[in-house]
């Protein structure tokens, strides 16, 4: 069984531990990436079904691949800076498990 880390859960957990009890959407991929990297998502996962039903697979692929790239950039940022931009211009430390740290 491979180990797994849900980056969203980890960032949210760290936000709660650090007293950053914002709104529910404050620690989404879009919100954290926008604050930290200066760019966010290019769509909304709720529309994926509509894209499939409409046969718009190219748009679906672009949406999904952008999410993967954004997640990777955020992960790399966390590895380099040990956290992300929190709420109200604060820094939010994000501690990754030892098995995930680069060697």
DSSP file (Angstrom, degrees, kcal/mol; ACC not computed):
  #  RESIDUE AA STRUCTURE BP1 BP2  ACC     N-H-->O    O-->H-N    N-H-->O    O-->H-N    TCO  KAPPA ALPHA  PHI   PSI    X-CA   Y-CA   Z-CA
    1    1 A X              0   0    0      0, 0.0     2,-0.2     0, 0.0     0, 0.0   0.000 360.0 360.0 360.0 123.1    0.0    0.0    0.0
    2    2 A X        -     0   0    0      1,-0.1     2,-0.1     0, 0.0     0, 0.0  -0.503 360.0-110.7 -79.4 148.2    1.5    3.3   -1.1
    3    3 A X        -     0   0    0     -2,-0.2     2,-0.4    96,-0.1    -1,-0.1  -0.439  34.3-159.5 -76.8 154.8    1.4    6.3    1.3
    4    4 A X        -     0   0    0     -2,-0.1     2,-0.4     2,-0.0    -1,-0.0  -0.983  12.9-167.1-138.7 143.3   -0.8    9.2    0.4
    5    5 A X        -     0   0    0     -2,-0.4     2,-0.9    95,-0.0     3,-0.1  -0.987  13.2-150.3-133.3 125.7   -1.0   12.8    1.4
    6    6 A X     >  -     0   0    0     -2,-0.4     4,-2.5     1,-0.2     5,-0.2  -0.844  10.0-161.7 -92.5 106.5   -4.0   15.0    0.6
    7    7 A X  H  > S+     0   0    0     -2,-0.9     4,-2.7     1,-0.2     5,-0.2   0.869  88.3  53.9 -60.1 -39.2   -2.4   18.5    0.3
    8    8 A X  H  > S+     0   0    0      1,-0.2     4,-2.6     2,-0.2    -1,-0.2   0.937 110.9  45.7 -60.0 -47.5   -5.7   20.3    0.8
    9    9 A X  H  > S+     0   0    0      1,-0.2     4,-2.8     2,-0.2    -2,-0.2   0.897 113.0  50.7 -63.0 -40.7   -6.3   18.4    4.1
   10   10 A X  H  X S+     0   0    0     -4,-2.5     4,-2.3     2,-0.2    -2,-0.2   0.928 112.6  45.0 -64.7 -45.6   -2.8   19.0    5.2
   11   11 A X  H  X S+     0   0    0     -4,-2.7     4,-2.3     2,-0.2    -2,-0.2   0.918 115.2  48.2 -65.3 -43.0   -2.9   22.8    4.5
   12   12 A X  H  X S+     0   0    0     -4,-2.6     4,-2.4    -5,-0.2    -2,-0.2   0.918 111.2  50.9 -62.2 -43.6   -6.4   23.0    6.2
   13   13 A X  H  X S+     0   0    0     -4,-2.8     4,-2.4     1,-0.2    -2,-0.2   0.914 111.6  47.0 -60.0 -44.6   -5.2   21.1    9.2
   14   14 A X  H  X S+     0   0    0     -4,-2.3     4,-1.7     1,-0.2    -1,-0.2   0.878 109.8  54.5 -66.0 -37.4   -2.2   23.4    9.6
   15   15 A X  H  <>S+     0   0    0     -4,-2.3     5,-3.3     2,-0.2    -2,-0.2   0.914 110.4  45.5 -61.4 -43.7   -4.4   26.4    9.2
   16   16 A X  H ><5S+     0   0    0     -4,-2.4     3,-1.7     1,-0.2    -2,-0.2   0.920 111.6  51.8 -65.5 -44.5   -6.7   25.3   12.0
   17   17 A X  H 3<5S+     0   0    0     -4,-2.4    -1,-0.2     1,-0.3    -2,-0.2   0.814 110.5  50.1 -62.0 -29.0   -3.7   24.4   14.2
   18   18 A X  T 3<5S-     0   0    0     -4,-1.7    -1,-0.3    -5,-0.2    -2,-0.2   0.209 121.1-106.3 -96.6  15.0   -2.3   27.9   13.6
   19   19 A X  T < 5S+     0   0    0     -3,-1.7     2,-1.2     1,-0.2    -3,-0.2   0.700  74.4 138.8  73.8  20.5   -5.6   29.7   14.4
   20   20 A X      < +     0   0    0     -5,-3.3     2,-1.5    -6,-0.2    -1,-0.2  -0.623  17.9 164.8 -97.7  75.7   -6.5   30.6   10.9
   21   21 A X        +     0   0    0     -2,-1.2     3,-0.1    -5,-0.1    -1,-0.1  -0.518  18.2 150.0 -92.6  67.9  -10.2   29.8   11.1
   22   22 A X        -     0   0    0     -2,-1.5     5,-0.0     1,-0.2    -3,-0.0   0.084  54.6 -54.5 -80.0-161.8  -11.3   31.6    7.9
   23   23 A X    >   -     0   0    0      1,-0.1     3,-1.8     2,-0.0     4,-0.2  -0.265  59.2 -99.1 -72.1 167.0  -14.2   30.6    5.7
   24   24 A X  G >  S+     0   0    0      1,-0.3     3,-0.8     2,-0.1    -1,-0.1   0.855 121.9  51.8 -57.1 -38.1  -14.5   27.2    4.2
   25   25 A X  G >  S+     0   0    0      1,-0.2     3,-1.2     2,-0.1     6,-0.3   0.437  82.0  93.6 -81.5   1.6  -13.0   28.2    0.9
   26   26 A X  G <  S+     0   0    0     -3,-1.8    -1,-0.2     1,-0.3    -2,-0.1   0.694  90.9  39.5 -70.3 -17.9  -10.0   29.9    2.3
   27   27 A X  G <  S+     0   0    0     -3,-0.8    -1,-0.3    -4,-0.2   -15,-0.2   0.076  85.0 124.4-120.5  24.3   -7.8   26.8    2.0
   28   28 A X  S <> S-     0   0    0     -3,-1.2     4,-2.8     1,-0.1     5,-0.4  -0.331  77.7-103.9 -73.8 165.3   -8.9   25.5   -1.4
   29   29 A X  H  > S+     0   0    0      1,-0.2     4,-2.3     2,-0.2     5,-0.3   0.914 123.0  49.2 -55.3 -44.4   -6.4   24.9   -4.2
   30   30 A X  H  > S+     0   0    0      2,-0.2     4,-2.3     1,-0.2    -1,-0.2   0.941 113.9  43.6 -63.0 -48.4   -7.6   28.1   -5.9
   31   31 A X  H  > S+     0   0    0     -6,-0.3     4,-2.2     2,-0.2     5,-0.2   0.934 117.9  43.1 -65.4 -47.5   -7.4   30.3   -2.8
   32   32 A X  H  X S+     0   0    0     -4,-2.8     4,-2.8     1,-0.2     5,-0.3   0.913 116.1  48.1 -67.4 -42.4   -4.0   29.0   -1.5
   33   33 A X  H  X>S+     0   0    0     -4,-2.3     4,-2.8    -5,-0.4     5,-1.1   0.898 111.0  50.8 -65.2 -40.2   -2.5   29.0   -5.0
   34   34 A X  H  X5S+     0   0    0     -4,-2.3     4,-0.7    -5,-0.3    -1,-0.2   0.931 116.1  41.2 -62.8 -45.2   -3.7   32.5   -5.7
   35   35 A X  H  <5S+     0   0    0     -4,-2.2    -2,-0.2    -5,-0.2    -1,-0.2   0.909 127.1  32.2 -66.9 -42.0   -2.3   33.8   -2.4
   36   36 A X  H  <5S+     0   0    0     -4,-2.8    -3,-0.2    -5,-0.2    -2,-0.2   0.899 133.4  22.5 -87.3 -44.3    1.0   31.9   -2.6
   37   37 A X  H  <5S-     0   0    0     -4,-2.8    -3,-0.2    -5,-0.3    -2,-0.1   0.593  96.2-119.9-103.4 -14.4    1.8   31.6   -6.3
   38   38 A X  S  <<S+     0   0    0     -5,-1.1     2,-0.3    -4,-0.7    -4,-0.2   0.585  86.5  79.6  82.6   9.3   -0.2   34.5   -7.7
   39   39 A X        -     0   0    0     -6,-1.0    -2,-0.3    -9,-0.1    -1,-0.2  -0.995  56.5-171.3-147.2 148.2   -2.3   32.3  -10.0
   40   40 A X        -     0   0    0     -2,-0.3   -10,-0.1     1,-0.3    -9,-0.1  -0.396  38.1 -46.8-123.0-161.7   -5.3   30.1   -9.4
   41   41 A X        -     0   0    0     -2,-0.1    -1,-0.3     1,-0.1     3,-0.1  -0.201  35.7-139.2 -70.1 161.1   -7.4   27.5  -11.1
   42   42 A X  S    S-     0   0    0     21,-0.2     2,-0.3    20,-0.1    -1,-0.1   0.129  77.4 -11.8-108.1  19.6   -8.7   27.8  -14.6
   43   43 A X  S    S-     0   0    0     20,-0.1     2,-0.4     3,-0.0    -2,-0.1  -0.971  76.6 -82.0 175.3-164.8  -12.2   26.4  -13.9
   44   44 A X    >   -     0   0    0     -2,-0.3     3,-2.1     1,-0.1     4,-0.2  -0.996  21.7-136.9-133.8 130.8  -14.4   24.6  -11.4
   45   45 A X  G >  S+     0   0    0     -2,-0.4     3,-1.6     1,-0.3     4,-0.4   0.746 100.7  71.2 -58.5 -24.6  -14.6   20.8  -10.9
   46   46 A X  G 3  S+     0   0    0      1,-0.3     3,-0.4     2,-0.1     4,-0.4   0.758  94.1  56.0 -63.8 -22.8  -18.4   21.0  -10.7
   47   47 A X  G <> S+     0   0    0     -3,-2.1     4,-2.1     1,-0.2    -1,-0.3   0.508  80.3  90.9 -87.5  -4.2  -18.4   21.8  -14.4
   48   48 A X  H <> S+     0   0    0     -3,-1.6     4,-2.3    -4,-0.2    -1,-0.2   0.892  84.4  53.1 -59.3 -40.8  -16.5   18.6  -15.3
   49   49 A X  H  > S+     0   0    0     -3,-0.4     4,-3.0    -4,-0.4    -1,-0.2   0.908 108.2  50.6 -61.6 -42.0  -19.7   16.6  -15.8
   50   50 A X  H  > S+     0   0    0     -4,-0.4     4,-2.1     1,-0.2     6,-0.2   0.893 109.0  51.4 -62.9 -39.1  -21.0   19.2  -18.2
   51   51 A X  H  <>S+     0   0    0     -4,-2.1     5,-2.9     2,-0.2    -2,-0.2   0.908 112.5  46.0 -64.2 -40.8  -17.8   19.1  -20.2
   52   52 A X  H ><5S+     0   0    0     -4,-2.3     3,-1.7     3,-0.2    -2,-0.2   0.947 112.6  49.3 -66.0 -48.6  -18.1   15.3  -20.4
   53   53 A X  H 3<5S+     0   0    0     -4,-3.0    -1,-0.2     1,-0.3    -2,-0.2   0.847 112.5  49.0 -59.6 -33.9  -21.7   15.4  -21.3
   54   54 A X  T 3<5S-     0   0    0     -4,-2.1    -1,-0.3    -5,-0.2    -2,-0.2   0.419 112.3-119.8 -86.4   2.0  -21.0   17.9  -24.0
   55   55 A X  T < 5 +     0   0    0     -3,-1.7     2,-1.4    -4,-0.2     3,-0.3   0.753  65.5 144.8  67.4  23.3  -18.1   15.9  -25.4
   56   56 A X     >< +     0   0    0     -5,-2.9     4,-1.8    -6,-0.2    -1,-0.2  -0.471   9.1 151.9 -93.8  64.2  -15.7   18.7  -24.6
   57   57 A X  H  >  +     0   0    0     -2,-1.4     4,-2.8     1,-0.2    -1,-0.2   0.799  65.0  58.9 -70.3 -30.9  -12.8   16.4  -23.7
   58   58 A X  H  > S+     0   0    0     -3,-0.3     4,-2.5     2,-0.2    -1,-0.2   0.926 108.3  45.6 -62.6 -44.3  -10.1   18.9  -24.7
   59   59 A X  H  > S+     0   0    0      2,-0.2     4,-2.6     1,-0.2    -2,-0.2   0.885 112.7  51.5 -65.0 -38.5  -11.5   21.4  -22.2
   60   60 A X  H  X S+     0   0    0     -4,-1.8     4,-2.7     2,-0.2     5,-0.2   0.927 110.3  48.3 -63.4 -45.2  -11.8   18.7  -19.6
   61   61 A X  H  X S+     0   0    0     -4,-2.8     4,-3.0     1,-0.2     5,-0.3   0.926 111.9  49.5 -61.1 -44.4   -8.2   17.7  -20.2
   62   62 A X  H  X S+     0   0    0     -4,-2.5     4,-2.0     2,-0.2    -2,-0.2   0.913 112.0  48.6 -61.4 -42.7   -7.0   21.3  -19.9
   63   63 A X  H  X S+     0   0    0     -4,-2.6     4,-1.9     2,-0.2   -21,-0.2   0.952 115.8  42.5 -61.4 -50.3   -8.9   21.8  -16.7
   64   64 A X  H  X S+     0   0    0     -4,-2.7     4,-2.2     1,-0.2    -2,-0.2   0.915 114.4  49.2 -65.7 -44.3   -7.5   18.6  -15.1
   65   65 A X  H  X S+     0   0    0     -4,-3.0     4,-2.5    -5,-0.2    -1,-0.2   0.861 109.1  53.5 -66.8 -33.5   -4.0   19.1  -16.3
   66   66 A X  H  X S+     0   0    0     -4,-2.0     4,-2.7    -5,-0.3    -1,-0.2   0.909 108.2  50.6 -65.3 -40.8   -3.9   22.7  -15.0
   67   67 A X  H  X S+     0   0    0     -4,-1.9     4,-2.5     2,-0.2    -2,-0.2   0.912 110.9  48.6 -60.7 -43.1   -5.1   21.4  -11.6
   68   68 A X  H  X S+     0   0    0     -4,-2.2     4,-2.4     2,-0.2    -2,-0.2   0.931 113.4  46.6 -63.9 -45.4   -2.3   18.8  -11.5
   69   69 A X  H  X S+     0   0    0     -4,-2.5     4,-2.5     2,-0.2    -2,-0.2   0.910 112.8  49.6 -63.4 -42.7    0.3   21.4  -12.5
   70   70 A X  H  X S+     0   0    0     -4,-2.7     4,-2.3     2,-0.2    -1,-0.2   0.905 111.0  49.4 -63.2 -42.2   -1.0   23.9  -10.0
   71   71 A X  H  X S+     0   0    0     -4,-2.5     4,-2.6     2,-0.2    -2,-0.2   0.911 111.3  49.9 -62.9 -42.6   -0.9   21.3   -7.2
   72   72 A X  H  X S+     0   0    0     -4,-2.4     4,-2.8     2,-0.2    -2,-0.2   0.912 110.6  49.4 -63.0 -43.1    2.7   20.3   -8.2
   73   73 A X  H  X S+     0   0    0     -4,-2.5     4,-2.2     2,-0.2    -1,-0.2   0.903 112.3  48.3 -63.0 -40.6    3.8   24.0   -8.1
   74   74 A X  H  X S+     0   0    0     -4,-2.3     4,-2.4     2,-0.2    -2,-0.2   0.913 111.3  50.0 -65.7 -42.7    2.2   24.4   -4.7
   75   75 A X  H  X S+     0   0    0     -4,-2.6     4,-2.5     2,-0.2    -2,-0.2   0.931 110.9  49.3 -60.2 -46.5    3.9   21.3   -3.5
   76   76 A X  H  X S+     0   0    0     -4,-2.8     4,-2.1     1,-0.2    -1,-0.2   0.889 109.7  52.2 -61.0 -39.1    7.3   22.5   -4.8
   77   77 A X  H  X S+     0   0    0     -4,-2.2     4,-3.0     2,-0.2     6,-0.3   0.927 109.4  49.1 -61.8 -45.1    6.7   25.8   -3.1
   78   78 A X  H  X S+     0   0    0     -4,-2.4     4,-2.4     1,-0.2    -2,-0.2   0.911 110.3  51.2 -61.7 -42.5    6.0   24.1    0.2
   79   79 A X  H  < S+     0   0    0     -4,-2.5    -1,-0.2     1,-0.2    -2,-0.2   0.887 117.3  39.8 -61.4 -38.5    9.1   22.0   -0.1
   80   80 A X  H  < S+     0   0    0     -4,-2.1    -2,-0.2    -5,-0.2    -1,-0.2   0.859 131.0  24.2 -79.8 -36.9   11.2   25.1   -0.8
   81   81 A X  H  < S-     0   0    0     -4,-3.0    -3,-0.2     2,-0.2    -2,-0.2   0.456  95.1-125.8-112.4  -3.9    9.6   27.5    1.7
   82   82 A X  S  < S+     0   0    0     -4,-2.4    12,-1.7    -5,-0.3     2,-0.3   0.783  81.4  16.5  62.8  29.5    8.1   25.1    4.3
   83   83 A X  E    S-A   93   0A   0     -6,-0.3     2,-0.3    10,-0.3    10,-0.2  -0.981  73.6-107.1 166.7-171.5    4.7   26.6    4.0
   84   84 A X  E     -A   92   0A   0      8,-2.4     8,-3.4    -2,-0.3     2,-0.5  -0.805  47.3 -74.6-135.8 173.8    2.3   28.8    2.1
   85   85 A X  E     -A   91   0A   0    -53,-0.3     6,-0.3    -2,-0.3   -49,-0.2  -0.653  53.0-163.1 -74.5 124.8    0.7   32.2    2.3
   86   86 A X        -     0   0    0      4,-3.2     3,-0.5    -2,-0.5     2,-0.2   0.098  35.6 -51.9 -88.1-154.7   -1.9   32.1    5.0
   87   87 A X  S >  S+     0   0    0      1,-0.2     3,-0.8     2,-0.1    -1,-0.2  -0.542 116.1  14.9 -84.4 150.6   -4.7   34.5    5.7
   88   88 A X  T 3  S-     0   0    0      1,-0.2    -1,-0.2    -2,-0.2     3,-0.1   0.883 133.0 -56.7  56.7  46.1   -4.2   38.3    6.0
   89   89 A X  T 3  S+     0   0    0     -3,-0.5    -1,-0.2     1,-0.2     2,-0.2   0.766 103.4 135.1  60.6  29.0   -0.7   38.3    4.6
   90   90 A X    <   -     0   0    0     -3,-0.8    -4,-3.2    -4,-0.0     2,-0.4  -0.638  57.1-115.0-102.1 164.6    0.6   35.8    7.1
   91   91 A X  E     -A   85   0A   0     -6,-0.3     2,-0.6    -2,-0.2    -6,-0.2  -0.850  21.5-156.3 -99.4 134.1    2.8   32.8    6.6
   92   92 A X  E     -A   84   0A   0     -8,-3.4    -8,-2.4    -2,-0.4     2,-0.1  -0.924  12.8-140.6-112.1 108.4    1.3   29.4    7.2
   93   93 A X  E     -A   83   0A   0     -2,-0.6     2,-0.5   -10,-0.2   -10,-0.3  -0.441  14.5-163.9 -65.9 138.4    3.9   26.7    8.0
   94   94 A X        -     0   0    0    -12,-1.7     2,-0.7   -16,-0.2   -83,-0.1  -0.965   4.7-155.5-126.9 113.5    3.1   23.3    6.4
   95   95 A X        -     0   0    0     -2,-0.5     2,-0.2   -85,-0.2     3,-0.1  -0.793   9.5-154.1 -93.6 117.0    5.0   20.4    7.8
   96   96 A X        -     0   0    0     -2,-0.7     5,-0.1   -18,-0.1   -91,-0.0  -0.621  27.4 -99.2 -87.8 149.2    5.3   17.5    5.4
   97   97 A X    >>  -     0   0    0     -2,-0.2     3,-1.7     1,-0.1     4,-0.9  -0.302  32.6-113.1 -64.9 152.4    5.8   14.0    6.6
   98   98 A X  G >4 S+     0   0    0      1,-0.3     3,-0.7     2,-0.2    -1,-0.1   0.850 114.4  60.1 -54.8 -38.1    9.3   12.6    6.6
   99   99 A X  G 34 S+     0   0    0      1,-0.2    -1,-0.3     3,-0.0   -96,-0.1   0.713 105.8  49.2 -67.5 -17.2    8.5   10.0    3.9
  100  100 A X  G <4 S+     0   0    0     -3,-1.7    -1,-0.2     2,-0.1    -2,-0.2   0.672  85.7 105.2 -94.8 -17.9    7.5   12.8    1.5
  101  101 A X  S << S-     0   0    0     -4,-0.9     2,-0.1    -3,-0.7   -22,-0.0  -0.339  78.3-108.1 -67.0 142.4   10.6   15.0    2.0
  102  102 A X              0   0    0      1,-0.1    -1,-0.1   -23,-0.0    -2,-0.1  -0.398 360.0 360.0 -70.2 145.3   13.1   15.0   -0.9
  103  103 A X              0   0    0     -2,-0.1    -1,-0.1    -3,-0.1    -2,-0.1   0.400 360.0 360.0-106.0 360.0   16.4   13.2   -0.2
